[in-house]
Amino acid sequence: MSVSFALLGLLENGPRHGYDLKRTYDDTFGRDRELHYGQVYSTMARLLKNGLVEVEAEPGVGPDRKRYAITDAGVTDVAEWIGRAEKPEPYLQSTLYTKVVLALMTGRDATDVLDAQRTEHLRLMRELTRRKSGGDIADELICDHALFHLEADLRWLELTAARLDRLASRIRS
């Protein structure tokens, strides 16, 4: 996810301080990966430099407390970003594929690599399923997205296991 666009989008509801932006981001998007304050402020500095946000003066508050507001250019950028489809990532050369090939090339058991990965995928799927069942609609949607990807990975693991002999003979030749 683009942190810049997420922060800009949050500003469309009104000006906010950096602390408020971080808290709202973490509550809304950062369930598994919260932002650091430094990332918020460096992102806001970049957005300010690019004319996508401005700093509003706040009466009676010292100069260290900045309140950011989105500019018209920022609103346009967010609208364009939201409307633009994301490029699907096919993961054509995954790390896991590399590990399987290297295991075969070095005489290690590639089945062990696949089994270890399957175990880890299933562990994470159980964890996500528990989280989904006890969570709100955001948790349900986030977990479903991850679970569908993990299911596809498991199908790939099974297919690769079924084709290991073919892959091994190709690598040996």
Sequence and secondary structure as in RCSB ss.txt:
>XXXX:A:sequence
MSVSFALLGLLENGPRHGYDLKRTYDDTFGRDRELHYGQVYSTMARLLKNGLVEVEAEPGVGPDRKRYAITDAGV
TDVAEWIGRAEKPEPYLQSTLYTKVVLALMTGRDATDVLDAQRTEHLRLMRELTRRKSGGDIADELICDHALFHL
EADLRWLELTAARLDRLASRIRS
>XXXX:A:secstr
  HHHHHHHHHTT  EEHHHHHHHHHHHT SSS   HHHHHHHHHHHHHTTSEEEE  TTS TT  EEEE HHHH
HHHHHHHHS       TT HHHHHHHHHHHTT  HHHHHHHHHHHHHHHHHHHHHHHHHS HHHHHHHHHHHHHH
HHHHHHHHHHHHTHHHHHHHHH 
